[in-house]
């Protein structure tokens, strides 16, 4: 009954009646179920069976904290890459600090 997203009191009440699966609910008359457990149970049952729609909100996009640097010419030395990385990380840390955020993982794309 967990798939119906009903409260534990309703779930326990259904179990006491021997109704342990969603399929068990489809054989019981709806009016007594509504009287005993309320309209929420029938609404959740209808949503699970696809006879009633359910609005679903998309999750908000995670904030993006990327920083970027364009160089006038190709970098050929490891020390130049490391110097550019130091500047990028400083800018990234400032951006995260202003937002009150932190990070556990950083991806570098070159």
Secondary structure by P-SEA (a helix, b strand, c coil): cccccccaaaaaaaaaaccccaaaaaaccaaaaaaaccaaaaaaaaaaaccbbbbbbcccccccbbbbbbbccccccaaaaaaaaaaaaaaaaaaaaaacccccbbbbcc
